[in-house]
Amino acid sequence: MRMLILAMMAVTAGCVATLATSAPAAAYDYPWCLQGRNEGIPGDCAYQTYAQCEASASGRFAYCNINPRVAFGRLPPRRPRYPNYYYD
């Protein structure tokens, strides 16, 4: 009985150590999205190259397009508009 309890404690400690050291996955927007019938909008944006995306789209009703988040990115801050004053 004692061996069973020690084994369970060792497994639990191993699981806790694994969970404590693993980091969450970083979100990254890849430049190519798979789009089609079964994909949402903007699609499955998990492809670094066009060839990877095309290989995944092969044989399905799908196509590859540029990721809109990468293509358009963030807009630069707008300049404030001041009226034109003419000074003498």
Residue pairs with C-beta under 8 A, 6 or more apart in sequence:
29 45
29 67
29 69
29 70
30 45
30 46
30 47
30 48
30 67
30 70
31 47
31 48
31 66
31 67
31 70
31 71
32 45
32 47
32 48
32 49
32 50
32 52
32 53
32 64
32 65
32 66
32 67
33 39
33 42
33 43
33 44
33 45
33 47
33 53
33 64
33 65
33 66
33 67
33 68
34 43
34 44
34 45
34 46
34 47
34 53
34 56
34 57
34 62
34 63
34 64
35 41
35 42
35 43
35 44
35 62
35 63
35 64
35 65
36 43
36 57
36 60
36 61
36 62
36 63
37 61
37 62
38 60
38 61
38 62
39 62
42 65
42 67
42 68
42 69
43 65
44 56
45 67
45 69
47 53
47 56
47 64
50 64
53 64
54 64
56 62
57 63
57 64
